[in-house]
Amino acid sequence: AAVGSRLGSVLSTVLATLLVLLLMPLAGIVDVVERWLPSHLVGAQVGLVTGSGAADYLGAALVTLAGMAVLMTLAIRRAGTREL
């Protein structure tokens, strides 16, 4: 929603989304960065059952929550000033 409210056309929004979807796994190649990405939460259920601690997923959860809050705030502010 934040990207869509910032960019003018559907095509540019789709391209920006695809770019993010392609760059996130590339950033995940670095082990230190991978633990902080939201995609690290995918294996949380299995990890917690097999003995990993909840603290192993805390960083990714905080980044996910902070990212959602920032993007929703930007989308709401931008939608309020947008001309229809």
N, C-alpha and C positions, 0 to 999 in steps of 0.2 A: 504494500500500500504506500509505503514511503517513497519507493522508487517510482511507482506509477503516478503519484501526485507531483513528483518533481519533473519527470520527463513528459514530453508533449504527446508522443504517439504510442500506440500499442506496440509497434515494431521495436522502437527504442527500449521500451520496458522489457520486452521479451529478450532482446539482445543483452541488456544489462543483467537480467536474471540468469541467463545462460552463462555469462561471464563469471558471475559469482559461483554458480554451480561447478564450473570447470576449475576455478582457482582454489576453492576450499579443499578438495582432495590433494592438490599440489602442495598446499601449506601443511597438510597432514602428513606428508612424507617425513618432515622433521619431527622426531619423537617428542621433543620438548613442547612443540606447538600443538601436536596432535592431541595431547591430554587436555588441552584447553578448548578444543573445538566442540561445537554441539554434536557433531557426529560421533564423538567418543561415548555419548550416552546410549547409543544403540546397543552396545554390549553390556549395559549396566545390569540388566536383570540376570543374565547368565553369570556375570562376574560376581554379583552379590551372593548368588546361590552357591557358587563354587569356592567362595572364601575371600574374595576381594573385599576390602573395607569400603564403606560409604564415602570415606574421605578421598578415595581415588577418583571419584566422580564429582566432587564438590566444585572444583575449578570450572569444569565444563558446564555444570548447572548454573553457576553464577554468571558466566559469560553469556549463556543462553538467555537468562532472565534479564540481564542488563541490556543485551542487544534488543530483545523484544520491547523493553520499556522505551529505549531511545527511538527505535523505529516507529513505534506506535505514537509517541509524542510528536515526532516529526510529521507523520502522516496526518494527524489531527490538526496540527497547526497549519500545515500547508493546505489542507482541505478547507479550513476556515477562511483563508485568504484567496482562494481560487475563484476566478470568475467563471460563471456557467454560461 
